[in-house]
Amino acid sequence: MKKSLTMRGLAFSALFGALLVVSSYLNIHLGFTPIPISLENLVVMLTGAILGPLYGFCSVALVVVLTALGIPLLHGSGGFALLLGPTGGFVWAYPFAALLIGLLLKRVKGRGVVAFVLTFLALELCGSLLLYVSGVPWLAHKAGISLQKAMALGCYPYLPGDAVKAVLAAVILVPVRQMFPVSRITGVKRMIDLTE
């Protein structure tokens, strides 16, 4: 089977990658925890939902890889120090959150209440709760604290805000996906064969 990407899909991937970088600068430090309140997971939700699983994953993964290589993209810093720091566990999960959101939302159709609720659930589960699966244990490891303490520092204070972000993203996405399906955004019908 031939694998192909589209120029439009790559352009939107770069655009959403840039949006992720910009959103990483907009954060609020709480003082009692090294984990800031940020809009990064909101952008990851939108990226996976609008670009679909392949381009959503590629967009976010590219930012993470370039950051690991030392380019100061996330929070104005780069290198393995950022990815191995207290927030690293959350950052590693970003590409997989975008991938899973894209996969789940491929099955959600329509504009009604059911579509909104299913969209919200996919965003909340993959764009918020999934990040805690790797983020909280890594925070506990890096800070040398118990998992329970890490939950108090890196999870519980953020759950209400993450729910608000998922609602906001769902409000944006349900009509946007109706007018601009993933195939239209990524230009699936005008493919460029990469094997040629």
C-alpha positions in Angstrom: 0.0 0.0 0.0 1.4 3.4 -1.0 1.7 6.0 1.8 1.1 9.6 0.7 0.8 12.9 2.3 -0.7 16.1 1.0 0.9 19.6 0.8 -2.2 21.0 2.4 -2.0 18.5 5.3 1.6 19.3 5.9 0.9 23.0 5.8 -1.9 22.7 8.4 0.4 20.4 10.5 3.0 23.2 10.5 0.4 25.8 11.4 -1.0 23.8 14.3 2.6 23.0 15.4 3.2 26.8 15.5 0.0 27.3 17.5 1.2 24.7 20.0 4.5 26.6 20.4 2.7 30.0 20.9 0.3 28.4 23.4 3.2 27.2 25.5 4.2 30.8 26.3 0.7 31.5 27.7 0.8 29.9 31.1 0.2 30.7 34.7 2.5 29.4 37.4 0.7 28.5 40.6 3.7 28.7 42.9 3.0 25.5 44.8 3.7 23.2 41.8 6.1 23.1 38.9 3.2 22.4 36.5 1.7 25.6 35.1 -1.8 26.2 33.9 -1.5 26.4 30.1 -3.4 26.2 26.8 -1.2 23.5 25.4 -3.6 20.6 25.9 -6.4 22.7 24.4 -4.3 23.1 21.2 -3.5 19.4 21.3 -7.3 18.7 21.4 -8.0 21.0 18.5 -5.0 19.6 16.5 -6.1 16.0 16.8 -9.8 16.8 16.1 -9.2 19.1 13.1 -6.3 17.4 11.4 -7.2 13.8 12.2 -5.0 11.1 13.6 -2.1 11.1 11.1 -1.6 14.8 10.7 -2.5 15.6 14.3 0.1 13.2 15.6 2.8 14.4 13.1 2.1 18.1 14.0 2.5 17.6 17.7 5.3 15.0 17.5 7.3 17.3 15.3 7.2 20.1 18.0 8.2 17.5 20.7 11.1 16.1 18.6 12.4 19.5 17.6 12.3 20.6 21.3 14.2 17.4 22.2 16.8 18.3 19.7 17.4 21.6 21.4 15.3 24.1 19.5 13.7 26.4 22.1 10.0 25.8 21.1 8.1 24.9 24.3 8.1 27.6 27.0 11.1 29.1 25.3 13.3 26.2 26.1 14.5 23.1 24.4 16.6 20.0 24.8 16.2 16.9 26.8 16.3 18.9 30.1 12.8 20.1 29.3 11.5 16.7 28.3 13.1 15.1 31.3 12.0 17.8 33.7 8.9 17.7 35.9 6.5 18.5 33.1 8.1 16.0 30.6 5.6 13.3 31.2 2.8 15.5 30.0 4.7 16.6 26.9 5.5 13.1 25.9 1.8 12.2 25.9 0.8 15.2 23.6 1.3 13.4 20.2 -0.6 10.3 21.4 -3.4 12.4 22.8 -3.8 14.1 19.3 -3.6 10.6 17.6 -6.3 9.1 19.9 -8.6 12.2 19.6 -8.3 12.0 15.8 -9.2 8.3 15.8 -12.1 8.6 18.2 -13.6 11.7 16.5 -13.6 10.0 13.1 -16.6 8.1 14.4 -18.5 11.1 15.6 -21.0 12.5 13.1 -23.6 15.2 13.2 -24.1 18.5 15.1 -26.6 17.7 17.8 -26.3 17.1 21.6 -25.1 13.5 21.1 -22.3 14.7 18.8 -21.3 17.4 21.3 -21.3 15.0 24.3 -19.3 12.4 22.4 -16.8 15.0 21.2 -16.5 16.4 24.8 -15.9 12.8 26.1 -13.2 12.1 23.6 -11.5 15.4 24.3 -11.7 15.0 28.1 -10.5 11.4 28.1 -7.6 11.8 25.6 -6.8 15.5 25.7 -6.8 15.8 29.5 -7.0 12.5 31.5 -4.6 10.6 29.3 -1.9 13.2 29.9 -2.1 12.5 33.6 -1.3 8.8 33.0 2.3 9.7 32.1 2.6 13.2 33.6 1.8 12.4 37.3 4.0 9.4 37.8 6.9 11.3 36.0 6.3 14.3 38.3 6.4 12.0 41.3 9.7 10.4 40.1 11.4 13.8 39.3 10.2 15.5 42.5 10.9 12.4 44.7 7.4 12.5 46.1 4.6 9.9 46.5 2.1 9.4 43.8 -0.6 10.7 46.0 1.3 14.0 46.6 2.0 14.2 42.8 -1.8 13.9 42.2 -2.3 16.8 44.6 0.3 18.9 42.8 -0.1 17.8 39.2 -3.6 16.6 38.7 -6.4 17.7 41.0 -6.0 21.5 40.7 -6.1 21.2 36.9 -9.2 19.0 36.4 -11.8 21.8 36.4 -9.8 23.9 34.0 -9.3 20.9 31.7 -13.0 20.2 31.7 -13.6 23.8 30.7 -11.0 23.5 27.9 -12.7 20.3 26.6 -16.1 22.0 26.6 -14.7 25.0 24.8 -13.0 22.8 22.2 -16.2 20.8 21.7 -18.2 24.0 21.2 -15.6 25.0 18.5 -15.2 21.6 16.9 -18.8 20.4 16.4 -19.6 23.1 13.8 -16.1 23.4 12.4 -15.9 19.7 11.6 -19.3 19.9 9.9 -18.2 22.7 7.6 -14.5 21.6 7.3 -14.2 17.8 7.6 -10.7 16.4 8.1 -10.5 15.3 4.4 -11.2 18.9 3.3 -8.6 20.4 5.7 -5.9 18.0 4.8 -6.7 17.8 1.1 -6.9 14.0 1.1 -8.4 14.0 -2.4 -5.4 15.8 -3.9 -2.7 13.4 -2.8 1.0 13.6 -3.5 2.7 10.2 -3.8 5.9 10.2 -1.7 7.1 7.0 -3.4 7.6 8.6 -6.7 
